[in-house]
Amino acid sequence: MVFCLQDCQARQKLNLADLENKYNAVIGVYAVDMENGKKICYKPDTRFSYCSTHKVFTAAELLRQKNTSDLNEIRKFSAEDILSYAPITKDHVADGMTLAEICSASLRWSDNTAANLILQEIAGVENFKGGT
């Protein structure tokens, strides 16, 4: 599939299959023009793991659900909650962290424990998938 992209003054053709071959990767695209409803799809039925990409969306959902003062509330967690990659939260088991700090740890440091704490705060992955 070839996409045409407007790049400043030059129009470029981007062949996603070529990129997949060049980088030994799998690419998926699903985009909707919100003005006219036109869609661009490449492997729209292929399932991809979220990896850390979900962190921006879960943090956004937390911000949607809470008001500014809520972000200063401290959340406690235990040593059992700490995952293998938790560069920020691992140092705050004793004192906890504010929701703002938890969001920052998840987004800026990709802290997996922080991401799980956000999922708990927004009522779990099912709520995130379905929206509220």
N, C-alpha and C positions, 0 to 999 in steps of 0.2 A: 504494500500500500504506500502510496506517495502522497505527502501533504505539501501544500504550498503555504509558506509562511511569509508574512511581510516583515522584512528585517531592515529597518531604517529605509534606505533607498533601493536596496537590491532585493529582488524576489528570489528566494532559494527553494529548491526542492529537497525535501527530506524524506528519504526512503527508510522507514523503520526496520524493514527486514535487513537492509544493509548494515544498519547500526547493530542489530542483534548479532549478525555474523561477525562484524568487526570486533565487538567487545565480548563475544560469547555470553550474551545476556538475553533475557526475555523481557520484552517491553509490552505494556498494555496501555491503551489510551481510551478514555471515554469522556468526551467533552461536549457540552451543550451550549450553544449560543443562546443566552437568556433573552435576547431581543426577538429572534426569529424562530427559535426552536430547532434549528439545524444541528445535527449531531455529527461528530467525528469519532469513529470507532476503529480500533485496531485490537483484535483479540478480545472483543467485549465479553465473551463467555468463558474466558480463561480465568481461573481463580488464582489470586495472588495473596501471599501472606502479608499482613499488615506490617510486620517487623516493627520498627519504631515510628512509622508514619502515622500511626493512630494517635500518638501523643499530642500532636497539635489539635486534633479534633476532640479528644477527651478533655484537654485543658479548656478549649473553647466552650464545650458543653458545661463544664464546671463554672466558667465565668458567666455563662448565660443563666445558670440556675441561681447564682449567688449575687448579693449586692456587694458594694465595695467594702463595707465594714466587715462582712463575713470573711473576707480574705485575710483579716488579721487574727482570726480564730486559730488557736493552736490545736493541732491534732497529734495525739500520742500514738505510738506504735511500738511493737516489741521487737526484740532481737530475732524472734522467729519470723517476723515479717520481712526481714532484710534478705534480698535476693543477691545472687552472685555479682551482679553489676549494680552497685549502689554507692557511687562515689560521694554523694552528699548525705543521703539519709543515714548511712551507716554511722556517721558521727553525731547523730541527733536522737539516738534511742532514748537517752536519759531525759532530754528536755523537750522532745517533740519539735514540730515545725509549724509555722503558719501555713494556711492554704496557699498564700502567695509564694512562700518559699518552696512549697511542694511543687507548685506549677513551674517555678523557675528551675528547680532541680530536674524535673522531667524534660522540659523543653531545651534548656541550655546545656545540660550534662547528660541527657538521655538516661537518667537514673530510673531503673526499672522498678524499684520499690516505690518511688514517687508516683510513677505511672499507675501502679496497682492501687495506691492510696487514693488517687484521683478517681479511678474506676469505682472503688468502694463508695466514695463520696457522692458520685452521680448515680448511685443505686445500681451499679453493675453493668456488665457488658451488654446484657439484653436491653436495658434502657438506652444505652448508647446506640445500639444498632437500630432500634425502633424510633428513637427520638421521643420527645415528650411535648 
